[in-house]
Amino acid sequence: MSDLTDLSIAQARDLLAKGELSSRELTTGHVDAMAEASVLNAMITEMSDVALAMADASDSRRATGTAGALEGIPLAIKDLFCTKGTLTTAGSHILDGFKPPYESTVSDNLWQAGAVMLGKTNMDEFAMGSSNETSYYGPVQNPWRRDGDNQALVPGGSSGGSAAAVAGRFAMAATATDTGGSIRQPAAFTGTVGCKPTYGRCSRWGVVAFASSLDQAGPITRDVRDNAIMLGAMAGYDPKDSTSADVPLPDFEAALSGDIRGLNIGVPKEYVLDGMPGEIETLWQQGIGWLKDAGAEIIDISLPHTKYALPAYYIVAPAEASSNLARYDGVRFGLRESGEDLTEMYENTRAAGFGAEVRRRVLIGTYVLSAGYYDAYYLKAQKIRRLIAQDFQEVYEDVDAILTPSAPSAAFPFGDKSDDPIAMYLNDVFTVPANLAGLPGISVPAGLSGDGLPLGLQILAPAFDEETMFRVAGVVEEAAAFTAQPAQWWRSGQ
């Protein structure tokens, strides 16, 4: 079983095509591994029977000569994606019992490609969090531990369940969403590859909204090639989503040429932070050396408005959240608390249904949108957002991609930052600018901390140039030769 769960998507795809492996065998291995890893709390809803039935259907399709791009590959789906007839909670009590009568476009694309659904992954409530500690269903444990230390660590957030499922070897890949870094930061914390595509590349239809102008779906995988394969199956124009981009869908896997000679790689001086661990800076310099050795030219660049990205984000995102979450009122779906009148029913339902972090952000968002504060906060944040996007546009006239750290630290223990919202928000300092500018970014595992925990490097590219992003990421991955895995201490008999 361990051999099957160590396979990459590309390897499994080849074995399935040759008839040396069936989807039933592959899925059974992952279903068993998922059951063994329950202590990680990475799954809200396990769907073993459904997965095996989908695997059998996949094997039948292959026997008749029809096979999709992900035929027979078992995946986990973040519980932010609506899945028809299956509990979809967004990690929140307020969506208790909600089973959508429709399928999100991204997950439907995956099923059309032949993929198999293992279940729905745990996540920070409504994707609001950087540690996966805000879920109504309890925190997710990172599969990794510090060397010589058994203390539980966070997997990052909000897509911590997806990252833990992939790192823990019980899902071959997982869908995730990134509003301010919620794919790339957990990928960095778990030694996986996480990609946030260009805003509009993947449909948002059927994805529970947090901040509509920032949210973007993307994949978490164990290597760059698998990430390219996954994104190719997830992405595409969707007329049901008004923000979906009607642009050609490239062959992302074909972009992995291994050749970056002649590319200009930007290194922004603003990403050197006071108090940043030395090992992050060292890894970054190592990554710069790898790209230089591969034939790229390194260019020092400036993104002067980067320092305003985090405060601008934490105005824009809560403002949009306060609007999006107004629909959860106990009337049409999910939780309903009683009250003497309609207003009290609303109040009681939202008070019981939303956790502390969601309530905090709704209150912030409502405040910055209120009369007298809209111009001072929200409008100013949007102007800063425009300046941040302009910084990137100007820089991309001279460089083909940008290299930065993925996160300002390695994974940290539970409770370490949960009592200090500002310290928690600082986890997104390297990832938020790409969301504000709508750009693609990917985190690649590139080394280990002094405590033996994964550290990632981030590659940012111009809008709709994921091909260059993957091309550079593939070179970083090859140079880093990151083969470390968590010890899988949760497996029975170990």
C-alpha positions in Angstrom: 0.0 0.0 0.0 2.8 2.4 0.8 4.2 2.0 -2.6 0.9 3.0 -4.2 0.5 6.0 -2.0 4.0 7.2 -2.9 3.3 7.3 -6.6 3.0 10.7 -8.3 0.0 11.4 -10.6 2.3 11.2 -13.6 3.7 7.8 -12.5 0.2 6.4 -11.7 -1.1 7.7 -15.0 1.5 5.7 -16.9 0.9 2.5 -14.9 -2.8 2.8 -15.4 -2.4 3.4 -19.1 -0.2 0.3 -19.4 -2.7 -1.9 -17.5 -0.2 -2.6 -14.7 -2.4 -0.9 -12.1 -6.2 -0.4 -11.7 -7.9 2.6 -10.3 -9.6 0.2 -7.8 -6.1 -0.9 -6.5 -4.8 2.7 -6.4 -7.9 4.1 -4.7 -8.1 1.2 -2.2 -4.5 2.1 -1.1 -5.4 5.7 -0.6 -8.7 4.9 1.2 -6.8 2.6 3.6 -4.1 5.3 4.2 -6.8 7.9 4.8 -8.4 5.8 7.5 -5.0 5.3 9.2 -4.4 9.1 9.1 -7.6 10.1 10.9 -5.7 11.5 13.8 -4.5 14.3 11.5 -8.2 15.5 11.2 -7.5 16.5 7.6 -10.9 15.3 6.3 -14.3 16.6 7.3 -16.1 14.0 5.1 -14.5 10.7 4.1 -16.2 9.1 1.1 -14.6 5.6 0.8 -17.6 3.9 -0.7 -18.1 6.6 -3.3 -14.4 6.6 -4.1 -14.3 2.9 -4.8 -17.5 3.1 -6.9 -15.9 5.9 -8.9 -12.7 3.9 -9.3 -14.7 0.9 -10.6 -16.4 3.2 -13.1 -13.0 4.6 -14.2 -11.7 1.1 -14.8 -14.7 0.3 -16.9 -14.2 3.5 -19.0 -10.6 2.6 -19.5 -11.5 -0.9 -20.6 -13.7 0.6 -23.3 -10.9 2.8 -24.6 -12.0 6.1 -23.1 -9.7 7.7 -20.5 -9.5 11.3 -19.3 -6.5 13.3 -18.3 -6.9 12.2 -14.6 -8.6 8.9 -15.3 -8.6 6.8 -12.1 -6.6 9.3 -9.9 -7.9 9.6 -6.3 -8.1 13.2 -5.2 -9.3 15.2 -2.1 -11.6 18.2 -2.4 -11.4 21.2 -0.1 -14.7 21.6 1.6 -15.1 25.0 0.1 -16.1 23.4 -3.3 -19.7 22.5 -3.6 -20.1 18.8 -4.4 -23.6 17.7 -5.5 -25.4 15.8 -2.9 -22.4 15.8 -0.5 -22.0 17.7 2.7 -20.3 21.0 2.0 -19.5 23.1 5.1 -16.7 25.5 4.4 -15.5 24.5 7.9 -18.4 26.3 9.5 -21.2 25.3 11.9 -23.5 27.6 10.0 -23.5 25.3 7.0 -24.4 22.2 9.0 -26.3 19.7 6.9 -25.9 21.7 3.6 -25.8 19.3 0.6 -25.7 21.4 -2.6 -27.9 20.3 -5.5 -25.2 21.3 -7.9 -21.4 20.7 -8.5 -18.7 23.4 -8.6 -17.2 23.9 -12.1 -13.7 23.0 -10.9 -14.7 19.7 -9.3 -17.0 18.9 -12.2 -14.0 19.4 -14.6 -12.0 16.9 -12.5 -14.8 14.3 -12.6 -15.1 14.9 -16.4 -11.3 14.1 -16.5 -11.9 10.8 -14.8 -10.7 11.7 -11.3 -12.0 9.9 -8.1 -13.2 11.7 -5.0 -11.8 10.5 -1.7 -13.7 13.1 0.4 -13.8 16.7 1.5 -10.8 18.2 3.4 -10.9 20.3 6.6 -10.1 24.0 6.4 -10.2 27.3 8.3 -13.8 28.4 8.6 -14.8 30.2 5.4 -11.1 30.1 4.4 -10.3 32.7 7.1 -7.1 31.7 8.7 -3.4 30.9 8.3 -3.1 27.9 10.5 -6.2 25.7 10.1 -7.2 26.4 13.8 -10.5 28.2 13.1 -12.4 25.2 11.6 -15.6 24.2 13.5 -14.5 20.6 13.0 -11.3 21.1 14.9 -7.7 21.9 13.9 -5.7 19.9 11.3 -2.4 18.5 12.4 0.6 18.9 10.1 2.1 15.5 9.2 5.5 16.9 9.9 7.2 17.1 13.3 10.3 18.9 14.4 13.3 16.7 14.8 13.3 15.1 18.2 10.0 16.8 19.2 6.5 15.3 19.2 4.7 18.7 19.5 1.8 19.1 17.1 2.3 21.7 14.4 -0.1 23.7 12.2 -0.3 22.8 8.5 -0.9 26.4 7.5 -4.2 27.6 6.2 -6.8 27.9 5.0 -6.1 24.9 2.8 -4.4 23.0 5.6 -6.5 19.8 5.3 -5.7 19.6 1.5 -2.0 20.1 2.2 -2.0 17.6 5.0 -3.8 15.0 2.9 -1.2 15.3 0.1 1.8 15.5 2.4 0.5 12.6 4.5 0.3 10.4 1.4 -3.4 9.7 1.5 -4.5 11.8 -1.5 -2.5 12.1 -4.7 -3.5 15.7 -5.0 -6.1 18.1 -3.6 -8.0 21.1 -4.7 -7.5 24.3 -2.6 -8.3 28.0 -2.7 -6.0 31.0 -2.3 -7.4 34.4 -1.2 -4.2 35.8 0.4 -1.9 32.8 0.4 -4.1 29.9 1.4 -2.6 27.5 -1.1 1.1 28.6 -1.1 1.6 29.0 2.6 0.3 25.5 3.6 2.2 24.0 0.8 5.4 25.6 2.2 4.5 24.3 5.7 4.0 20.7 4.5 6.6 20.2 1.9 4.2 20.1 -1.0 3.7 22.1 -4.2 0.9 24.7 -4.2 -0.2 26.9 -7.1 -2.4 29.9 -7.1 -3.2 30.5 -10.8 -4.0 33.9 -12.4 -7.3 35.3 -11.1 -9.9 34.1 -13.6 -8.0 31.0 -14.8 -10.2 28.7 -12.7 -13.9 29.2 -12.3 -15.2 30.4 -9.0 -18.7 29.0 -9.7 -19.8 26.7 -6.9 -16.9 27.7 -4.6 -18.1 29.2 -1.3 -17.1 32.8 -1.5 -14.8 34.6 1.0 -13.5 37.7 -1.0 -14.8 37.5 -4.5 -12.1 39.7 -6.1 -9.3 37.7 -4.5 -10.4 34.1 -4.3 -8.9 31.7 -6.8 -8.9 27.9 -6.9 -5.7 25.9 -7.5 -4.0 22.5 -6.8 -1.8 21.1 -4.1 0.4 18.2 -5.2 3.6 16.5 -4.3 5.6 17.7 -7.3 5.6 20.4 -10.0 4.6 18.1 -12.9 1.6 16.8 -11.0 0.6 20.4 -10.3 0.7 21.3 -14.0 -1.4 18.2 -14.8 -3.9 19.1 -12.1 -4.2 22.8 -13.1 -4.8 21.7 -16.7 -7.8 19.6 -15.6 -9.2 22.2 -13.2 -8.9 25.3 -15.3 -10.9 26.7 -18.3 -13.4 29.3 -19.2 -16.7 29.1 -17.5 -19.6 31.3 -18.8 -21.4 30.8 -15.4 -18.6 32.8 -13.7 -18.6 36.5 -14.7 -14.9 36.7 -13.6 -13.8 33.7 -15.6 -11.3 34.6 -18.3 -12.0 33.5 -21.8 -8.4 32.8 -22.7 -6.7 29.8 -24.3 -5.8 27.0 -21.9 -2.1 26.0 -22.5 -0.6 22.6 -22.0 1.0 23.4 -18.6 2.8 20.1 -18.4 4.5 20.7 -21.8 6.0 23.9 -20.3 8.3 21.9 -18.0 11.2 22.0 -20.4 13.9 22.3 -17.7 15.5 25.1 -19.7 15.4 28.7 -18.3 18.5 30.0 -20.1 18.0 33.6 -21.0 15.2 34.2 -18.6 15.4 37.3 -16.3 14.4 36.5 -12.7 13.6 39.4 -10.4 14.6 39.5 -6.8 12.6 42.2 -4.9 14.4 44.0 -2.1 11.2 44.6 -0.2 10.8 40.9 0.6 13.8 41.1 3.0 12.0 41.6 6.4 13.2 42.7 9.7 13.3 39.7 12.1 13.0 37.1 9.2 14.8 33.9 10.2 18.3 33.6 8.8 17.5 30.2 7.3 14.7 31.8 5.1 17.2 34.3 3.8 19.8 31.6 3.2 17.4 29.4 1.3 16.3 32.4 -0.9 20.0 33.1 -1.7 20.4 29.4 -2.5 17.4 29.5 -4.9 18.9 32.6 -6.6 22.1 30.6 -7.1 20.2 27.6 -8.5 18.5 29.8 -11.1 21.8 31.6 -12.0 23.5 28.2 -12.5 20.7 27.2 -14.8 21.4 30.1 -17.1 18.9 32.7 -15.9 19.9 36.3 -15.3 19.2 37.6 -11.8 17.9 41.2 -11.6 17.4 43.2 -8.4 14.0 44.8 -8.6 11.8 47.0 -6.4 8.1 46.6 -5.6 7.8 49.8 -3.5 4.1 49.4 -2.5 4.6 45.9 -1.2 4.8 47.2 2.4 1.2 48.3 2.1 -0.1 45.0 0.7 -1.0 43.4 4.0 -2.9 46.3 5.5 -4.7 46.8 2.2 -5.6 43.2 2.0 -7.0 43.1 5.5 -9.4 45.9 4.5 -10.5 44.6 1.1 -10.9 41.0 2.1 -13.0 41.5 5.2 -15.1 44.1 3.4 -16.0 41.6 0.7 -16.5 38.9 3.3 -19.0 41.0 5.2 -21.0 41.2 2.0 -20.6 37.6 0.9 -21.5 36.2 4.4 -24.7 38.2 4.7 -26.4 35.3 2.9 -26.0 33.0 5.9 -29.1 33.9 7.9 -30.7 30.6 8.8 -33.6 31.1 6.3 -32.6 29.0 3.2 -30.0 26.5 4.2 -27.7 25.4 7.0 -28.1 26.1 10.7 -31.2 27.8 12.0 -31.5 29.0 15.6 -34.9 30.0 17.0 -35.9 33.6 18.0 -38.9 35.5 19.0 -38.9 37.4 15.6 -37.1 37.3 12.3 -34.3 39.7 13.5 -33.6 37.7 16.6 -33.5 34.5 14.5 -30.9 36.1 12.2 -28.9 37.3 15.2 -29.0 34.0 17.1 -28.2 31.9 14.0 -25.2 34.0 13.0 -23.9 34.2 16.6 -24.1 30.4 17.0 -23.0 29.6 13.5 -19.9 31.8 13.0 -16.6 31.3 14.8 -14.6 34.0 16.4 -12.3 34.7 13.4 -15.2 35.0 11.0 -17.1 37.3 13.3 -13.9 39.4 13.7 -13.6 39.8 9.9 -17.3 40.5 9.3 -17.2 43.2 11.9 -14.0 44.7 10.4 -15.5 44.6 6.9 -18.8 46.1 7.9 -16.9 48.9 9.7 -14.7 49.8 6.7 -17.8 49.9 4.4 -19.9 52.0 6.8 -20.8 55.6 6.1 -18.0 57.9 7.0 -15.3 55.2 6.8 -15.7 53.9 3.2 -13.5 56.6 1.6 -11.0 56.6 4.5 -10.4 52.8 4.5 -12.0 50.8 1.7 -11.5 53.2 -1.2 -8.0 54.0 -0.1 -7.2 50.3 0.1 -8.4 49.8 -3.5 -6.2 52.7 -4.7 -3.2 51.0 -3.0 -4.2 47.7 -4.6 -4.0 49.4 -8.0 -0.5 50.8 -7.2 0.7 47.3 -6.2 -0.6 45.9 -9.5 1.2 48.7 -11.3 4.5 47.9 -9.5 4.3 44.3 -10.9 3.3 45.5 -14.4 6.4 47.8 -14.5 8.7 45.1 -13.2 7.5 42.5 -15.7 8.6 44.7 -18.5 12.2 43.7 -17.5 11.8 40.3 -15.8 10.1 37.1 -16.8 9.4 35.8 -13.2 10.1 36.8 -9.6 11.6 34.6 -6.9 10.8 35.1 -3.2 10.4 33.1 0.0 6.9 31.5 0.3 6.4 32.1 4.1 8.3 34.0 6.8 8.8 30.9 8.9 8.4 27.2 9.1 5.3 25.6 10.6 4.7 26.6 14.2 2.9 24.9 17.1 -0.8 25.1 17.8 -1.7 28.2 19.8 1.5 29.9 19.1 -0.1 32.8 17.2 -3.9 32.2 17.6 -4.2 34.8 20.4 -2.5 37.5 18.3 -4.4 38.2 15.1 -1.7 40.5 13.8 1.1 37.9 14.2 -1.1 35.4 12.4 -1.9 37.8 9.6 1.9 38.3 9.0 2.1 34.7 7.7 0.7 36.1 4.5 3.2 38.8 4.0 4.9 37.2 1.0 1.8 35.8 -0.7 -0.8 38.6 -0.4 0.7 40.9 -3.1 0.0 38.3 -5.9 -3.7 38.1 -4.9 -4.1 41.8 -4.9 -2.5 42.0 -8.3 -4.3 38.8 -9.6 -1.0 37.1 -10.6 0.0 33.4 -10.6 2.3 32.1 -8.0 3.6 28.7 -6.9 5.4 27.5 -3.8 8.0 24.7 -4.3 9.6 22.8 -1.3 13.3 23.8 -1.4 14.9 22.8 1.9 14.5 22.1 5.5 14.7 24.3 8.6 17.2 23.7 11.3 14.4 21.7 13.1 13.9 19.5 10.0 10.7 21.2 8.8 10.0 22.1 5.1 10.7 25.5 3.7 9.4 26.8 0.3 10.4 29.2 -2.4 7.8 31.1 -4.3 7.8 31.9 -8.1 5.5 34.7 -9.3 4.9 35.3 -13.0 2.9 37.7 -15.2 -0.9 37.3 -15.5 -1.8 34.2 -17.6 1.8 33.1 -17.9 1.6 30.0 -15.7 3.8 28.3 -18.4 6.8 30.4 -17.3 5.9 29.9 -13.7 5.9 26.1 -14.1 9.1 26.3 -16.2 11.0 28.1 -13.4 9.4 26.0 -10.7 10.6 22.8 -12.4 14.1 24.1 -12.4 14.0 25.1 -8.7 12.5 21.6 -7.9 15.2 19.8 -9.7 18.0 21.8 -8.1 16.5 21.6 -4.6 16.1 17.8 -5.0 13.7 17.8 -2.1 12.9 14.2 -1.2 12.2 14.5 2.6 8.9 13.1 3.8 7.1 13.3 7.2 7.8 10.2 9.3 4.1 9.0 9.0 4.1 8.5 12.8 0.3 8.0 12.7 0.5 4.7 10.8 -0.5 1.6 12.8 2.4 -0.4 14.1 4.8 2.6 14.0 
